[in-house]
Amino acid sequence: MDTPCPGQDCRFERLEFYECPMCGTDAMIFSDEDGVKCCECDNFIKPQDVRSCISWCIASRACVKR
């Protein structure tokens, strides 16, 4: 059985704020999310730079070495 990704521990997620390009409402997006729906206008807000987990996960060095 494969071991699960060591970076799946939610204690290491980061929270970032993004502004909805349609209405200007602030939205919170966690580092493991692709985006969120704006609570005001229902627009889907995506982070400007969609990153893989390798760019933010503290366990990425162990995963890349596999």
C-alpha positions as CSV (number, residue, x, y, z in Angstrom):
1,M,0.0,0.0,0.0
2,D,1.3,3.5,-0.9
3,T,1.7,6.0,1.9
4,P,-0.5,9.1,1.6
5,C,1.1,12.4,0.7
6,P,2.7,13.8,3.8
7,G,1.6,17.3,2.8
8,Q,-2.1,16.5,3.3
9,D,-1.9,17.6,6.9
10,C,-4.2,20.6,6.9
11,R,-2.2,22.4,9.6
12,F,0.2,23.6,6.9
13,E,-2.3,25.1,4.5
14,R,-2.0,28.9,3.8
15,L,-4.8,31.3,3.4
16,E,-4.6,34.0,0.8
17,F,-7.0,36.9,-0.1
18,Y,-8.0,37.6,-3.7
19,E,-10.3,40.3,-5.1
20,C,-13.2,39.3,-7.3
21,P,-12.5,40.8,-10.8
22,M,-16.2,41.3,-11.4
23,C,-17.4,43.0,-8.2
24,G,-14.3,43.7,-6.1
25,T,-15.4,41.6,-3.1
26,D,-12.5,40.0,-1.2
27,A,-12.4,36.2,-1.2
28,M,-10.3,33.8,0.9
29,I,-8.7,30.9,-1.0
30,F,-6.7,28.2,0.8
31,S,-3.4,27.0,-0.8
32,D,-5.0,23.6,-1.7
33,E,-8.0,25.1,-3.5
34,D,-8.3,25.8,-7.2
35,G,-10.6,28.7,-6.5
36,V,-13.9,29.8,-4.9
37,K,-17.2,31.2,-5.9
38,C,-17.7,34.9,-5.0
39,C,-20.3,35.3,-2.3
40,E,-21.7,38.5,-3.9
41,C,-21.8,37.8,-7.7
42,D,-21.2,34.0,-8.0
43,N,-18.2,34.6,-10.2
44,F,-15.6,31.8,-9.9
45,I,-12.4,33.4,-8.5
46,K,-9.1,31.6,-9.3
47,P,-5.7,32.5,-7.9
48,Q,-3.7,34.4,-10.4
49,D,-0.9,31.8,-10.3
50,V,-2.3,28.3,-10.1
51,R,0.4,26.4,-8.4
52,S,1.0,22.8,-7.9
53,C,1.5,21.5,-4.4
54,I,5.2,21.4,-5.1
55,S,5.4,25.2,-4.8
56,W,3.7,25.5,-1.4
57,C,3.8,22.1,0.4
58,I,6.5,21.8,3.1
59,A,6.8,18.0,2.2
60,S,7.4,18.6,-1.5
61,R,11.1,17.7,-1.3
62,A,10.2,14.2,0.0
63,C,7.6,13.8,-2.8
64,V,9.9,14.9,-5.6
65,K,12.6,12.5,-4.5
66,R,10.3,9.5,-4.8
